[in-house]
Amino acid sequence: MLTLPPLTRVLLLLLITVSVAAAVLRHVAYWNLVKSINEADKEQWEKAFSEEITHGVNFPPRQKTVDEVVQISDLYVPVLTLVPGYSPLYFLWIWITTSFVEDGVISGITSAMVLIYGGRYCEHVWGARELLRFVLIATLVPNILCFALYSLRYQVWTPDTVHKVQTICGASSLIAGFLVAFKQLVPEHCIVLFRGRIRVRVKHLPFIYLVVTCFLGIFGHGLLLLQCWTGFFVSWVYLRFLRVTYVDPMLPTTATAASTAGAGVYEHDNPSGIRIKGDASDSFAFARFFPEPFCVPVGAAADWVYAIVVALRLCTPFTAAEVDGANLRAAARLSSFQNAHILPSSAGIIGDEAPKTNPRPSRSARAEAERRRALALRALGDRLSVDQSADAYHHHHHSLPTMPAPAYPR
């Protein structure tokens, strides 16, 4: 049976509880509306029959069906979800609960699966405190942005021209955030479907998710598109530039430490370690989320925006030492990711596969990244071999038998 850490269990319980509560409240409101419509129609019929109908002006009006008035999907729950123009903003909990309200079975199952596997993995690697911080950032910031944009929409267009009240809910932004985190932590893991017929690397999942949401956005799911892209971008900015971690000054030398290194860059909560802000590795650059044909133009645009942000002093540029250190930690994860089994490959969902090198890098930037990765792997191997030799010598020195002290006659 799959065991869940405490915070992941709380998040999953929150998803189930608020989704069920919102569905119950929506159905109760719907049946109350049906009852009121039936009573209104009954009163109209009684009034029509009680008057003279000989002139043909008081015939009973045509009854309106409930489908002509409202449907269940049109109803909203402003005490649990964000509804621009209707939700009381002083109910502070709705900024969080709205991301855990799913109004569909498929979306609910998808969100639950991502919470189970994503929350379980990240809580093991980061800890409960960091996971909670990440969840708050990946939900609050996209919700605020979506609420502001849709509120502006209602200010520009009058309510008469807006055909449907938009409810901002769902875990789409959080799903995008977990996919970004997986791209950083376990990029070479594979999603195995249909008994191995379909294999998708984790590092490709964010791009696939964004493409699918763009396709759905064309057919009227504009909110889903906005939530996914804001969740993706906010999560990447936080993990790339803002997240503070503490890493051990020495590389791991034992099997347990190596497994931890592959899973979480051997992070710990003790501030006595080396303080690292963000992730400057080449493999986590913004352009690396896109396939090779799009990598160069996206990278050029990202570099242009990055230069503007640095010029405005909104961001501190990474130094060469920070980039090399981040590449070393990324190489440590890459070289030992097969030893990290926090994600259960036995369930047939996540599998491990040795990374394949690109035989022909087509761009100079990619060649430079491969060169840095090779240097980082070489430095990691040298450090591990030196430390293992020192441990072997230390063990041999202390395992020599000691001679008993001679007994001199008194």
ZIVENCOR-V535672 format. One record per run of one state. SS is the DSSP state (H for helix, E for strand, C for the rest). FROM is the first residue (numbers start at 1). TO is the last residue. Records with the same first field share a line. If there is no record, write none. Layout:
BEGIN
SS=FROM-TO  FROM-TO
END
This chain:
BEGIN
C=1-5  51-65  70-71  75-81  84-93  101-104  127-127  157-166  169-171  186-189  194-197  219-221  243-243  248-254  265-266  269-273  278-281  285-285  290-291  312-319  340-344  348-349  352-363  399-410
H=6-50  66-69  72-74  94-100  105-126  128-156  172-185  202-218  222-242  255-264  282-284  286-289  292-311  320-339  345-347  364-398
E=82-83  167-168  190-193  198-201  244-247  267-268  274-277  350-351
END
